[in-house]
């Protein structure tokens, strides 16, 4: 669960790396997951979230309270 976003649910995708000779080998496309700490005013505490770069922008837009509500709606413990 290391490369997994708590808000968007983004997780690794799989595909092929293609060399110059066109030989294919398996590879993994990881989302850009960062660990970020937010102040949650409703509960008076900090929460530490594992978010993709896209999800961090979403939190900036909708606010941390709404983002945590969405995460909890997905069934993830915060």
Number of C-alpha atoms within 10 A of each C-alpha: 7 9 18 19 24 25 24 16 13 18 18 14 10 11 11 12 13 12 9 7 6 8 9 12 10 9 12 11 12 15 17 16 21 16 11 12 11 13 13 14 10 8 9 8 9 11 14 11 19 18 25 25 13 15 21 20 12 17 17 10 11 10 13 19 16 13 20 20 14 15 19 14 11 13 10 12 9 11
